[in-house]
Amino acid sequence: MPYVKLQTNLTITPGDHPQLLHKLSKRVAELLGKPERFVMVALEESTQMLFGGRDTGCIYVELKSLGLQEGDCAEISTHLCEFLEAELEVSQDRIYIEFASPTRKMWGWDGGTF
């Protein structure tokens, strides 16, 4: 159900990829109150990105989840930015998060939709 795509212009040590993905998956499951077995996480590193005209570390996150409530996004943003700042040492003011809550009919899984 929840899908998280993290894009960054940082280069992450290859051996650190699995640990980061596992931590992010667990954190998103906790923040959304969803079972981690449904969370999908993708990492795109070393992406050519500028933020504010500078190429210093920045992050763009897409977070999609069925039933995501607009009223919860500010709190999720706070916790997710804190997590990413701690894990990747990128200042929170260089992180964008795009939230989306597709309808159940627009989310496919296991040969059907939710």
Order of alpha helices (4+ residues) and beta strands (2+ residues): beta-alpha-beta-beta-alpha-beta-beta-beta
